[in-house]
Amino acid sequence: DITFDVEKENDNNKMIEVLKKFNKGISAEETLYGIKLDQLNQILQSLSLPAPSKPEALKILIDRYDFNGDGVLNKEEFIYMVILEAKDKLNDKN
């Protein structure tokens, strides 16, 4: 039983606990962030960009570029993130 309005609930831990009732093997990190931290780190590292080492840092990075506020980066937001995070490197004349 879900005892709250899913569309209005902001407590991620509460939502994960409800989801675990349906699927005990659910990963809070993957569910909340949409992409595994190590996957995003690999992408950023392959582009020689700083990669966050903690889920909290990943959430901050996602929030910075999540312009539509849906909690995940769509392809346009992701590309924009990569460009802005790499702008200093792209401007480097070396």
N, C-alpha and C positions, 0 to 999 in steps of 0.2 A: 504494500500500500504506500502510495506517495501522498504525504500529508501537507504538501506545500505547492504553491503555484510555480511550476518549473520555469516558466518564462520570466518570472520576476525574482526568483531566488538568486541571491548573490553569494551565499555561503557555499564555496566549493567543497569543503569537507563534508558538509551535510549531503550534498548531491552525490558525492563519491560513495558515501556510506549506503545510500539508497541503491545506487548502481551495484554495489557489492552484494546486495541481497539477491540480485538477479544473476550476477556473474562474479563468483568469488575470486576469480583470477584477474580481475580488471586492474589495470595499472593506473593509479591516480595521475602520475606524471604524463603518461601518454594521452590520457583522456582529457586532462586539463589543458595541455599545451598543443595537442594535435600532431606533434612530431616529436620523436624521441630526441632527447637532449644530445645524445651522441651523434644522431643523424645531422642535426643542425650544426653541431661542432665540426663534423667532417666537411660539410658544405663550406662553412666559413673558413676552415683551415685550408681547404683546397683553393680558396680564393685569397689566401694569405691575409685573412682578416682576423681580428681578435675574436676568440670564441669563449662564450660564458661557460664557467665550470659548474655553476649551481643552477638548479631549477628557478630559483628566485631571480637570478640575473637574466635568465632566458625570458621569464615573464615580463621583466622590465623592458627588455629589448623588443619583445612582441608588442607590448602596450604602446611603445614609442611610435611604432609604424602601423598600428591597427587603426586606420583612419575611420573605418565604418563601425568600429566598436563591437564587432562580433566575437572577439576573443581569439581569432586566428588570423594569419596573414594569407590573403588571397594572392594570386600570382603577381598582380600589379603592386601590391603592398610589399611583397617579398623582393621584387626587383628594385623597387624604390629604396628599400632598406639596404640592399647590397650596394647600390650606387652611392647612397649617402655614407654608409659605413666605410666605403672604399675611396671616398673623394680625395682624401689627402694622398693616398697612394697613387690614384689616377693623375693627380696634379704634379707628382714628383717627376722631375726632368731626368732623373738617373735611370 
